[in-house]
Amino acid sequence: MFETLSPPEPDKILRLMGMFAADPRADKVDLGVGVYRSPEGKTPVMAAVKSAEQRIWEAQETKGYVGLSGDPAFLDAMRGLILGDAVPAARVAACGTPGGTGAVRQVLEMTRRLSPDAAVWISDPTWPNHPAIIGHLAQKSATYRYYDRETGGIDRDGMLADLARTQAGDVILLHACCHNPTGADLTQGDWREIAAICQRTGAIPFVDMAYLGFAESLEADAAGTRHLAATLPEVFIAASCSKNFGLYRERVGVVLVVTGEAASREAAFGTLANLNRQNYAFPPDHGARVVETILNDPTLRDVWRDELRSMRETMLANRAALAEALRAETGSDRFGHFAAHRGMFSLSGASPGQVDLLRETHGIYLVGDGRMNVAGLTPGTIPRVAKALAEVLA
């Protein structure tokens, strides 16, 4: 059997991690892997998480199964965090998943079951796992214009024109905030325009929320998603707790499905539970219980919000400092959009060959499409990174 098996193409980011680990240079800089790092270059365990884990360790008396959909208290807490009071709880079906990737997969599985001939519209560019999962599921897909590489902003006219061509039952995949890989986010006006398009065409929005709290604030980052939920009868949401709770390896995710009525909500809930059973049965519980403990305890929630704000401010400071350093190196505002972007990522504008040159000559690691993780910068590395970018991208 296995003599006919060909290995798949290695994941580019995982391959980059291996190259970085093998690089003996002491001054190498990792701007490729998508994890938050403190100014000291660490990916810390948040204090709120440690406190919650201590409480769980002291109180938990069993490791028995919770349920196909996960812990109901976790699901309810995440629904409140993401949707607030934008839509009644009776209209929202929720299900726990192994991380945000698991949530994306389950939503796409559900959309394929509901509307097998519909197209899934993804932004150009988008997170590489979006088209990979869509392709694996053999779903139809289409792209809509999103990023203007000349300005570093959104191609708003192109995006709206493309989305106006969607059909009833099509799915529009949107990034809630901190667009990956560009860092260029939708405005509230954009969210209203997209909602209006969905009302006209019958397309259904699918919001991938991987970075809630990393852009402006928890409330501001959720505002676009809440507008869709309050305006439209059906919305899919996939959310991750990897970044904003620092629970990368715990794999904490959730699917929320906003439905038009309570009866539809029960059908959606049953479908999600059935998909969980077929794919991995029970979602992981430890990380979900940590999140639920934090969100349902006022003191821990305040600690977490403060820590999240500090992380966000660090990334904003890195962006401003890098843009200023590049301004000093180039004598222009060519890279000024880095400061306007939000979240962990921006596209540097480097070609694959220039990415190789940055790595080989300067020890600076970026993803092949030129994506850089600004959370990987520190005050000590920003001047050198700016000098290298200015030299290689001249």
C-alpha positions in Angstrom: 0.0 0.0 0.0 2.5 2.6 1.1 4.8 2.2 -1.9 2.3 4.3 -3.9 2.1 7.0 -1.2 3.8 10.4 -2.0 4.4 12.8 0.8 2.5 16.0 0.7 4.2 19.3 0.1 5.7 20.3 3.5 3.9 23.2 5.3 5.9 26.3 4.5 5.7 27.8 8.0 6.6 24.5 9.7 9.6 24.2 7.3 10.5 27.8 8.1 10.5 26.9 11.8 12.9 24.1 11.2 15.3 26.3 9.2 15.2 29.0 11.9 15.9 26.4 14.6 18.9 25.1 12.6 20.4 28.5 12.0 23.4 29.0 14.3 23.4 32.8 14.1 22.8 34.4 17.4 21.2 37.6 15.9 18.6 35.8 13.8 15.1 37.2 13.9 11.9 35.1 13.5 9.2 37.2 11.9 7.6 34.2 10.2 5.8 32.0 12.8 2.4 33.4 13.9 2.7 33.6 17.6 2.8 36.6 19.9 6.1 37.4 21.6 6.8 39.8 24.5 9.4 42.5 24.2 11.7 39.9 25.7 11.1 37.6 22.8 9.0 35.1 24.9 5.5 33.6 24.3 4.3 33.9 27.9 1.7 32.0 29.8 -0.8 34.7 30.8 -1.2 35.3 34.5 -5.0 34.9 34.2 -4.4 31.6 32.6 -2.1 30.4 35.4 -4.6 31.4 38.0 -7.4 29.7 36.2 -5.4 26.5 35.8 -4.6 26.5 39.5 -8.3 26.8 40.4 -9.2 24.0 38.0 -6.4 21.7 39.3 -7.7 22.2 42.9 -11.4 21.7 42.1 -11.6 19.3 39.2 -12.4 15.7 40.3 -12.8 14.0 36.9 -11.5 13.9 33.4 -14.6 12.2 32.0 -16.2 13.3 28.8 -18.1 16.5 28.8 -20.2 16.2 25.6 -19.9 16.2 21.9 -20.3 20.0 21.7 -18.0 20.7 24.7 -18.6 22.5 27.9 -21.9 24.4 27.8 -20.5 27.1 30.2 -17.6 27.7 27.8 -19.9 27.9 24.8 -22.1 30.4 26.6 -19.2 32.5 27.7 -17.8 32.7 24.2 -21.1 33.6 22.7 -21.3 36.5 25.1 -17.8 37.6 24.4 -18.2 37.5 20.7 -21.8 38.6 20.1 -22.7 40.4 23.3 -26.4 41.3 23.1 -26.5 41.6 19.3 -28.7 38.6 18.9 -30.8 36.5 21.3 -29.0 33.4 22.7 -32.0 31.3 21.5 -30.9 32.0 17.9 -27.3 30.9 18.3 -26.0 27.3 18.0 -22.5 26.8 19.5 -20.0 23.9 19.4 -16.4 23.5 20.8 -13.6 22.6 18.4 -9.9 21.8 18.4 -8.7 25.4 17.9 -9.7 27.9 15.3 -8.6 25.7 12.5 -11.0 23.0 13.7 -13.8 25.6 13.8 -13.1 26.7 10.2 -13.1 23.1 9.1 -16.5 22.4 10.9 -18.1 25.5 9.4 -17.0 24.5 5.9 -18.2 21.0 6.4 -21.5 22.3 7.5 -21.8 24.7 4.5 -21.0 21.9 2.1 -23.7 19.8 3.7 -26.2 22.6 3.5 -25.4 23.9 0.0 -23.0 21.6 -1.9 -23.0 23.6 -5.1 -22.4 27.0 -3.4 -19.1 28.8 -3.7 -17.0 30.0 -0.8 -15.6 33.5 -1.5 -12.2 34.2 0.0 -10.2 37.4 0.1 -7.1 37.9 -2.1 -4.9 37.2 -0.2 -6.1 35.2 2.8 -4.7 32.7 5.4 -3.3 29.8 3.3 -5.3 27.2 5.3 -8.6 28.7 4.0 -8.1 27.6 0.4 -6.3 24.4 1.5 -9.3 23.2 3.6 -11.8 24.3 0.9 -9.8 22.4 -1.7 -9.6 19.3 0.5 -13.4 19.4 0.9 -13.7 19.8 -2.9 -15.9 22.9 -2.5 -16.3 25.5 -5.1 -14.4 28.7 -4.4 -13.9 32.2 -5.7 -11.8 35.1 -4.7 -12.7 38.7 -4.1 -10.3 41.6 -4.4 -9.2 42.9 -1.0 -5.6 44.2 -0.7 -4.2 47.1 -2.6 -0.5 46.4 -2.8 0.3 49.9 -4.0 -1.3 51.7 -1.0 -1.1 49.0 1.6 -4.9 49.4 2.2 -8.1 47.8 1.1 -9.2 47.7 -2.5 -12.7 48.8 -1.4 -14.3 49.3 -4.8 -12.9 46.1 -6.1 -14.0 44.1 -3.0 -17.6 45.4 -3.1 -17.9 44.9 -6.9 -16.8 41.3 -6.5 -19.0 40.5 -3.6 -22.0 42.0 -5.4 -21.6 39.0 -7.8 -22.3 36.4 -5.1 -25.3 34.2 -5.4 -27.9 33.0 -2.9 -26.3 30.4 -0.7 -22.8 31.4 -1.4 -20.5 31.9 1.6 -18.4 35.0 2.0 -15.4 34.3 4.3 -14.4 37.4 6.2 -11.6 38.2 8.7 -13.1 39.7 11.9 -10.0 41.9 12.5 -6.2 41.7 12.1 -6.5 40.4 8.6 -4.0 37.6 7.9 -1.7 38.1 6.1 -2.2 41.8 5.3 -3.1 43.6 8.6 -5.5 45.8 6.6 -8.9 45.7 8.3 -12.4 46.5 7.3 -14.0 49.7 8.6 -17.5 49.8 10.2 -18.7 51.3 6.9 -17.3 48.3 5.1 -19.2 45.9 7.4 -22.4 47.8 6.7 -21.8 47.6 3.0 -21.1 43.8 3.2 -24.3 43.3 5.2 -26.3 45.1 2.6 -24.8 43.0 -0.1 -25.7 39.8 1.7 -29.3 41.1 2.1 -29.5 41.7 -1.6 -27.8 38.6 -2.9 -28.7 36.0 -0.3 -25.0 35.2 0.4 -24.1 34.1 3.9 -21.2 35.6 5.8 -18.6 33.4 7.5 -16.5 35.3 10.0 -13.1 33.9 11.0 -12.2 35.5 14.3 -8.7 34.4 15.2 -7.4 37.7 16.8 -10.2 39.2 18.9 -8.8 42.0 21.1 -5.5 42.3 19.1 -6.6 45.2 16.9 -8.4 48.0 18.8 -10.3 46.5 21.8 -12.6 43.5 22.5 -15.7 45.6 21.7 -14.3 47.3 18.6 -12.9 44.1 17.1 -16.3 42.4 17.5 -18.4 45.3 16.2 -18.4 44.2 12.6 -19.4 40.7 13.4 -22.1 41.9 15.8 -23.5 44.1 13.1 -23.8 41.1 10.7 -25.5 39.0 13.4 -27.9 41.8 14.3 -28.8 42.5 10.6 -28.8 39.2 8.9 -30.8 36.0 9.6 -27.8 33.6 9.2 -24.1 34.0 10.0 -21.3 31.5 10.6 -18.5 32.4 13.0 -15.3 30.4 13.8 -13.3 31.7 16.7 -9.9 30.9 18.3 -8.5 31.4 21.8 -5.0 30.6 20.7 -3.8 34.2 20.4 -5.9 36.3 22.8 -5.6 33.8 25.7 -2.1 32.5 24.7 -3.5 29.0 24.6 -1.8 27.9 21.3 -1.1 24.3 22.2 -4.3 23.7 24.1 -6.4 24.0 20.9 -9.4 26.0 22.0 -11.9 27.0 19.4 -15.6 27.5 18.9 -18.2 27.6 16.1 -21.2 29.9 16.5 -24.1 29.7 14.0 -26.6 32.5 14.0 -29.9 31.2 12.8 -33.2 32.9 11.9 -35.3 31.2 14.5 -35.1 28.8 17.4 -36.1 25.7 15.4 -33.3 26.3 13.0 -30.9 26.8 15.9 -31.7 23.2 17.2 -31.1 21.8 13.7 -27.8 23.7 13.5 -26.7 22.5 17.0 -27.5 18.9 16.1 -25.6 19.1 12.9 -22.5 20.6 14.6 -22.6 17.9 17.2 -22.9 15.2 14.5 -19.9 16.7 12.6 -17.9 16.6 15.8 -18.8 13.0 16.3 -17.7 12.1 12.8 -14.4 14.0 12.9 -13.0 13.8 16.5 -15.9 13.1 18.8 -15.3 15.3 21.8 -13.4 18.6 21.6 -10.5 19.3 24.0 -11.7 20.5 27.4 -8.8 21.8 29.5 -8.1 25.0 27.5 -11.9 25.6 27.1 -12.3 25.3 30.9 -9.5 27.8 31.4 -11.2 30.3 29.1 -14.6 29.8 30.8 -13.1 30.2 34.2 -11.5 33.5 33.2 -14.6 34.9 31.4 -17.0 34.0 34.3 -14.8 35.4 37.1 -14.8 39.3 37.2 -11.4 39.5 38.8 -9.7 37.1 36.4 -11.5 38.7 33.4 -10.1 42.1 34.4 -6.6 40.6 34.7 -6.9 39.0 31.3 -8.2 42.2 29.7 -5.2 44.1 31.1 -2.8 41.5 29.8 -4.5 41.5 26.4 -4.3 45.3 26.3 -0.6 45.1 27.0 -0.1 42.7 24.2 -2.0 44.8 21.8 -0.1 47.9 22.8 3.2 46.1 22.3 2.3 45.3 18.7 1.1 48.8 18.0 4.4 50.2 19.4 6.3 47.7 17.2 4.4 48.9 14.2 5.0 52.6 14.9 8.7 52.1 15.6 9.2 50.0 12.5 7.5 52.5 10.3 9.5 55.3 11.8 12.8 53.4 11.4 12.0 52.7 7.8 11.1 56.3 7.3 14.5 57.2 8.6 16.3 54.6 6.4 14.4 55.4 3.2 13.6 59.1 3.6 10.0 58.3 2.5 6.7 57.1 3.8 6.7 54.1 1.6 6.2 51.8 4.6 3.9 54.1 6.5 1.0 51.7 6.2 2.7 49.3 8.6 1.7 51.7 11.4 -1.9 51.8 10.2 -2.3 48.0 10.0 -3.5 46.0 13.0 -2.7 42.7 14.6 0.3 40.5 14.2 0.8 40.6 10.4 1.7 42.8 7.5 2.9 42.1 4.0 6.4 43.5 3.6 6.2 43.7 -0.1 9.2 41.3 -0.5 9.2 38.9 -3.4 10.1 35.2 -2.7 13.7 36.0 -3.9 13.9 38.9 -1.6 12.6 36.8 1.3 15.4 34.4 0.6 17.9 37.2 0.6 16.7 38.6 3.9 17.0 35.1 5.5 20.4 34.2 3.9 22.2 37.5 4.2 20.6 39.1 7.3 19.2 36.2 9.3 15.6 37.7 9.1 13.0 35.1 8.6 9.7 35.9 6.8 7.1 33.7 5.2 7.6 33.2 1.4 4.8 35.6 0.4 6.6 38.4 2.4 4.3 38.2 5.4 6.0 39.4 8.6 4.9 39.0 12.2 5.4 42.3 13.9 5.0 40.6 17.3 8.3 39.0 16.6 10.1 42.4 16.7 11.7 43.8 19.8 13.1 47.3 20.5 16.6 45.8 20.0 15.9 44.2 16.6 13.7 46.9 14.9 16.6 49.1 13.7 18.4 46.1 12.1 15.2 44.8 10.5 14.4 48.2 9.1 17.9 48.6 7.7 17.7 45.2 6.1 14.3 45.8 4.6 15.3 49.1 3.2 18.4 47.6 1.6 16.8 44.5 0.1 13.5 46.2 -1.0 15.3 49.3 -2.5 
